[in-house]
């Protein structure tokens, strides 16, 4: 890929605990191995501030403003592919991400057996009972929202896949407009 190629973004969407961040990092590793200039962005990190303003429960406005600034810096540094771990609940969320990034997006959704998601959440929040309870309740709620919204271009079931296998599947599904040709 040349530095002058049009920038594109791959957003990895899914419920809490499904593995968005791990898979995004693995996709970034695969792109690096293929010599593709890329940046991996965990959108949750761009929204971590307290308190959230009234009417913006998940600090989405702050995340989008930060995403615009961070992306501009990466583009100036020559990145052509962006891999994001994020949650898109609506078509408006998809448009907001595309506007903040300033480039076309492909959205892939990760799904997994609920028992695997619960196992991951238990490990992640083993010392945080309140956080665990919130995430266990949020996971099926968010899954239902994502089922109804259908903002993804493709879906990958990661239940039986390793992180690297999931990343390879995601890149394969994202297609030639995103992944490098070999």
C-alpha positions, 0 to 999 in steps of 0.5 A: 500500500502506498502512503497516498492511498485513500484512508479507510476505517474498519470499525469492530462493533459488538456487545461488551465482552465479545472481544472488540479490543482484542480483535482490533489489536490483532487486526492491527498486528496482521496489517503491520505484518503485511506492511500496511500503515495502520492505527488501532483506536479503542474508542472507549479510551477516547470517552473516559471522562467523568461526569458525562454531560446530561443527555450523553450517558456514554460521552459519545460527543467527547469521543467523536471530537477526540476521534477527529483530532486523533485521526487527523494526527494519524493521517498526517503521520501517513496512516491509511488504514484505521481499525477501531473498537467501538459500539455503534447502536444506530445508523446515526452512530455509524454516520457520526463515526464516519464524519469524525473519521473523515473517511469511508467505514466498514463495520464488522460485528462480533458475536459470541455465545452468551456463556463465553461473553459472561465468562470473559466479563467475570474475568474482567470484573472479578474484583468489581462486583458492581461493574460485573453486574452492570456489564452482565445486564448490559451485554444482552441488552446491547446485543438486542439493540445491535440485532435490531439496528443492523448497522454492520456490513458483516458479522463474525461469530468468534465463539470458537475462534482464537483472537488471531483467527477472529482477526483473520476472519474480520479482515477477510470479510472486510474485503479488498477495499480494506485488507491488503491484496497478497 
